[in-house]
Amino acid sequence: MIFARRAMLTCWLVFLLAAVAPHLGPAPKVPPRIVVKPELASQAADKGSELAVNPDGIGAGAKAPADSKLDTTRLKSCPDTIQSSSPACSTAALLPAMQAYSLPSDKLAKAIALSRIRNIFEFAGALWGLAVLWLLLATRAAAGLEAWARRVTRRRWLQGLLFFAVFLIIVTLANLPLDIYGHRVSRAYGISVEGWGNWLGDLAKSFGLTLLVSAPVLLLFNWIVRRSPSRYWLGCWMAAVPLIVFSTFIEPLAEPIFYHYEPLAKKHPALVAELEKVVARTGTNIPPDRMFLMKASAKTNGLNAYVSGMGATKRIVVWDTTADRIPDDEILYTFAHESGHYVLNHIPKGIALMAVALFFVFWGCAGFAEWLARRFGARWRAESISSRAGFVVLLFVVSIAGFLLEPVSNAVSRHFEHQADVYGQEAIHGLVPDPKKTAVAELNDLGKAWLDDPNPSPFIEFWFYDHPSIQNRASFALHYDPWANGGHGKFFRK
């Protein structure tokens, strides 16, 4: 359900706007974007040069064609016979001098086509979400729903729960066609392997959680608006910040609802031992009994490993697709990257930025929503923001703000991710033979698994990417070598 998350538009009052703040900052400083020419990828695939960084495709005595422009200085460090069991040498060492991330011609064509679909889907999903909220107001459906809830019960809190529960159902059903099409595309391109029955089950679970959590939260915010008509935005801000902090702690508790977890040491004891070296180096203090293997292969072909939770809920999670399909040194880099988010305090920094940003966003949205209510309230039968229908006006404005501020949000996210890339590459220095080669190989495997476009539009990257593109990340990793000539890293002295 990659695209289904946009269906939960009503959560934007807290959670989507919460995503605005951690992302207020400069974009990462990375090398210039490298254009990947389809004809070059096709030529490489046809001649067997493996310019696409495919360790499985490099056999004994493999040779690149003369026109592939390989960096021969890197080839000298590799043995004559290159085996896939030596991923750091067999992948990154054979990278073209001008290209850090590429795909074979067949995957390149799919990645470009899928990228176009994703881009259209991003805009279509956002605009359709706004259209649904506007239609609820313009057709007076929101006002009619409020009147119906009043007829059902005299208790205001029950009226509110009924109103927001039905509201969530309407929004979910309105977005269901997009969700279905999104899953169909994901299956068609081999990203998802989840059957429709299980997918519908996950969708039902997701909606159940949304109904259980969002309806009371929306009721709370609506109550704050009604109790303080002039300064409700301040009360909403004061309620939103602790909710954001609380959600960070409880996130790991919800994950087992959708995926099966088991101790990582059960099937991958050697990997646990390697991860403990990274834990010791980064000081993340995660013992082996809080390292888990997630059975992602039942639903996706994607790769991932991450650290989630805070304090007592903090833990390492490695997808089984990752543990089974890429070398341990690449997993160490992925985990070191995720550890960087903790060590560099990205979570508290993000929450602090959220608090500042939400203060002004709520204030601005309140003023615009009140203007809309005065201008169109009679037509919509939503004259007051404190009414249930009027509260939909506020949700509509918040959704507009969330969409317009998405580039700002993603700018800081990309900055944080770039910092974590640097931290991860430095953290594995001394733990793997060559951090540069390991990082580049991992990013290529990641891009290949998710079919990331090697040459995304700068505008799309600016607006929608919460990570730097794989091309930019791999290019930076390929050229980042602070240890040359006796130097040291930014975050580690050794």
N, C-alpha and C positions, 0 to 999 in steps of 0.2 A: 504493500500500500504506500508506495513512494509518494504518489500525488494526493493521497487521501487526506493528508494533514491540512490541506487548505480548506477542507470542508468544515472544519471546526471554527468558523469565523467568529462565533460569539465569544470565543475565548480571547479574542484580540484585546478586549478591554483590559485584561491583565497580562496575558502571556505573550501576545504578539507585540504589544507595545513594550513589554518587558524586554523583548528581543532587540528593541531599538537602541537601548542605552549601552549594552556592552560593546557597541560597535561605533563609538564616536572617536575616531582617531585617524592617523595617517595610514595610507596603504603601505604595504611592505615595499622595501627597496629591493628590487630584484633585477636581474639582467634584462635587456630589451627582449621583447617577445619575439620568438623565432617562428617564422612562417614555415609550415610543413606543406610541401608540395605533393599532391596526390601522385603525380607521375614519378617522383622520387621513391615514394613508398612502393608503388607498383613495380618499379624497376628493381628495387631491392628484393621484393618478394619473388619476382620472376627469376632472378639470378641466384637466389639462395644466399644473399649476403647477410641476412638476419639483421638488417638495420633496425628492425622493429624491436630489438632488445628482447628476444625470445630465447631464454636459456634452454628450453626443451628442444628447440630446433637447431641448436649448435652441436654438431656431432664431431667425432674425432677427425682431426686434420681439416676442419672446415676452413675455407679461405674466402675472403671477401673479394669481389671484383675490383679491378683497378680503378674504376670510376666511382667507387663508393666513398672515397675521401675519408678513410679511417685515420684516426690519430695513431700513427705507428709508434709513437713514443710510449703509448700506453700498452701496446701489444707486446713490447719487449719484456714487460714484467710478468707475462703469462707463459705457461708452458706451451710447447708445440701442440700437444694433444689436449684439447679443451673439453672437459666433461661437464655435464649439467650439475654434477655434485659440487662443483666449485663456482657457485653463483656469483660471488663478488668479482671473480676474474672473467667468467664466461659471459657476463652481461655488460656491466658498465665499462669494462676494459675495451669492448668492441664498439662502444658508442661512436657515432660519427662526430667529427670535431665540431660541427655546427648544429648538432641536433641532440638534445638530451632525452626527449620523449617522442616516440613515434610508434606507429602501428603498421602491421602488414596491410596490404592493399584491401583485403576483404574486410578486415576489422575497421580499417579507416573509413571505408564507405559506410559501414553500419554506424560508426561513431558520429560521422557528419550528419547522417539522416536522423539518428536518434537525438542529436543535439538540436536540430531544427524543431523536432517535435517537442522536446523539453522546453525550448524557449517559447514556442507558441503556447504551450500549456501553462507556463508560468504567467504570462500576460493574460491569457484567457481565464485562468483560474481566479486571478485577482479581480479582473473586471466583472466576471460572472458573480463573484461573491458580493461585490458592491451592487450589482444589478439586482440580486435577490433581496438585499436589504431595502433598496430603493423601491422595488415592487411591493414589498410588504407595507411600505408607507403610502405609496402612490395609489394603491388599490384599496387602501383603508383596511387591509387584512389585519394589520397590527392592532388597530383600534377595535375591529370586530372581535379579535381574540381576547382583548382586554375585557370587553363587554361580556363575552361568554364566560370568562373566569369569574366575573362578579356574580353572574346568575347561578353558577354552580355552588359557590360558598360565600359566606359573609366574612370569613376570616381573611384578613388582608394577606397574611403570610402564606396561606394556602392558595389564595388567588395568584400570588406571585410565583409560587412553585409550579402551579398549573400553567400559567402563562409562559414561563421560561422553558418548561419541559416541552410543551407543544412547539414553541419557537425553535428549540433545538432540533426537534423531529423534522420540522419544515425545512430548516437549513440543510440538515443531513440528506434528506430526500432530494432536495434541489441539486445538491452536489454529487449525488450518487452516479449519474451518467458519466461525469468526469472521472470519478473514482474507478468505475468499471473500465472505461477506455484506457485510463492510465495503467491499470493492471494488465490489460490486454497487450498494450505496447511493451510493457516490461517483460511479459512472457515471450512475446514475439521476438524480442532482441536478446533473449537468453539471460537477462538480468535476474528475473524471478523464475523460480521453478515451483512456486506454490500453486496447488490446484484451486479451482474456484470454490469448492466447498470449504476448505480451510481458510481461504481468503475472506469469504463471507463471514466465517466464524470470527476471524480477527477483527473484521469491520464491526461486527456486533459487540465484541468485547470493548473495542475502542469507543463505540457510541455509548455503551453502558457506563464506562468510566466518565465520559464527558457529561452524561446526564447526572451521574452521581455527584460529580465535583462542580461542574459549571453552573447548574441550576441554582444551588445554594449560593455560590459566589456571586452570580449575577443578581440574585435576590438581595444579598448583602450590599452590593454597590447601589442598587436601586433604592434600598432603604436609606443609605447615606445621602443620596440625592434628595429624597423626600424630606429627610430630617433637617438638612441644611441647604435650602434652595440657592443661597447666595454664594456659599463657599464649599459646595459639595466636592469640587475638584480637589481641594486640599484633603478632605476626608478620604476620598478615593485613593489619593496618593499615599496617605498614611496607612491605609489597609493593604495596598498593593505590594509595598516593599517587603513586609514580613511574609506575605504569601509567596513571593518569589524565593526568598531565602528558604522557606519551609519546603518548597517544591524541589529544591536542589538536594536536600537531605533525603527526601522520600523517593526520589526517582528510582533507585535500585530496587525498591520494594514492589514497584509496578512491573518491572521488566519480566519477571517469571510468569506473568499472566500470558505473555505472548510467545515466550521461548523457554526451552528446557535448558537447565544449567546443571553442571556437575563439576566436581573438583578438577582443576586442570592437571593435578598430579596423578590422577587416576589413569590417564592415557598418555600423558606427555611429561613424565618426571624429569627428563633431561631439559626440557624447555623451562620448567619451573626453576631448575638450578641456574639456568642462564638468566632468567628474569630477576632472580634474587641478586645477581651481580649488579643489574641496573638499579634495583631498589636500593642497594647499599650505596651505590655511587650518587644517586639523586636524593637520598634521604627521604623517600616517600613513605617509608615505614608501613609496608603492606606485607604481612606474613603469608606463607604459602596457603594457609587455610582460607585466605580471602582472594585466591586466584581461581577463576572459574573458566570453564569451557562452555561456550554457548553453541547449541546445535542450530546454527544458521543455515546449514546446507539443505535442510528440509524446505526452506523458503526462498533462498537466494544463492546466486553464484558469486556475489560480491565478497570483498575482503574487508576485514576490520578488526581492530583490537583497541581497547580503550580503558580508561580509568573512570569510574563513576562514583557518585556519592561524595559525602564529606564526613569527616570525623569517624564515628563508629560504623557508618555505612560505606566507607570508601573501599573499593575493591578493583582488582584487575579482571577484565573480561577479554578473552580471546575467542574469536569466532572459529568454529571447527574448519571452515573453509580456509581460513588463514593458517591455522596450525598444520593442516594436511597438505597445503598446496604451495607454500613458499618457504624458503629456508629460515632457520632459526635466527640468523643474523639480521634478516629483514624484519622479523617480528620484534627483535630487540629494538630496532630503530623506531618502529611504530609505537612500541610501548614507551620508549624514551621521549618521543614526541609528546605523547599524552601526559607523561609525568611532568613535562615542562609546563603544562598548563597549571598544575598544582604548585610546583616549585616557584614559578614566576608570579604566583598569586593572581592568575587571570580571573578566577571565580570571584574573589572579593573585589577586585578592581572592576569587574563587570557589574557586580551588584551595586557598587558605588556609582558607577556611570549610569546604571538604570535609575537609581534614586534621583540623580540630578536631572536626567533627561525626562523621566516621567513627570516630574514636578512641572516642567514647562509644557510638556505635551498635554497633560491633563488640563492645565490652565488654558492653553490655546484651543483645545477641542471643546471645552466647556463654553467658551465665548462663541465659537462658530456654531455649535449645536443650538445654543439659545437664539442666535440670529436666524437659523433655519426654522426653528419652531415658531418664531414670530412671523417669519415671511410666508411659510407654507403650512403652519400648524393647523389653521382652520380647514384647509383643503384636505389635510391628512387626518384630521381629527386627533391631533397630537399637539395641542396648544402649549402644554407644560412638559418640561423635561422630567418632572417628578412622576408623571404618569407612566404606565407600562409602555404605551405606544410612544410616548415622548422619549423614553429611555432607548428605544430602537433608533431614534434620531441620533442620540449620542453614540450608539454602537456604529452607526453608519459613518459618522464623522471620524471616529477612532479608526475605522477600517481604512478610510481615505488616508489618514495620517500614517498608518502603518505601511501602506503601499508607497507613499511618496518618500517616506524616510528610510525605506529599505536600503537604498544605496549607502546612506550614512551608517546604518546598522552594519552592513556588510563590510564597510571600509575598516572599522575597528576589528571585526572578526578576522579579516584577512591579515591585519597587523598582528593580532595575537597568534594566528596560525603560523605566520612567518617566524615569529619569535620562537614558537615551539619547534619549528623545523630546525632552526639554528641550535637550539638547546639539545634536541634529539641527536643531531649529528655530532655534537661535541660530547654528549653523554656516553656514546658508544665508542669514543676514541680510546683505543687500548683494549677494548673488549672484542673488537672485530678487526680483521687485517687492514681494511681500508674503509673508513666511514663514508667517503665520497661514493665509492662504488656501491656500497651497501644501500645508501640512501637513494641513489639514482635507480638501482635495480628494484627497490621496493616501490618507488613511485611509478615506475613503468608497469610493474605487476598490478598495482592498484588501478592505474588508468586503463589497463587492458581488461581487467575484471569488470569495471563499471562502464566501459566504452566511453571514456572521457575524450572529448574532441581535442586533438592536439593543437588546434588553431582556433580557439573560440573568439567570437567578436569582442573587441574591447568594450563596447557598450554593454553587451550581455554580461561580461565579467564584472564590469563596474556596478551593474544594477542587481544582479542575482547571485553572484558567486560569494559565498561566505568563507571560502578558501581561495588562495591564489590558484590559478589554473595549474594543472599538472605540469604543463610545459614550463611555466615560470618556476615552479618549485624544483623540478628536476634540473633546470638550467642553473639555478642558484646552487643546488647541492653539488653539481658537477664542478663548479668553479670555487666552492668554498673550501679553503685549505689554510686555516690560520696557523697551522703547525709548521708550515714551510719555513725554512731558514731559522728554526728554533723559536718560532712564535708560540702563542697560546690562544685559546678560544675566548669568547666574550664572557661565557658563564663558568668555564672551568679553566683553572690555571695549568692543568696538565692534560 
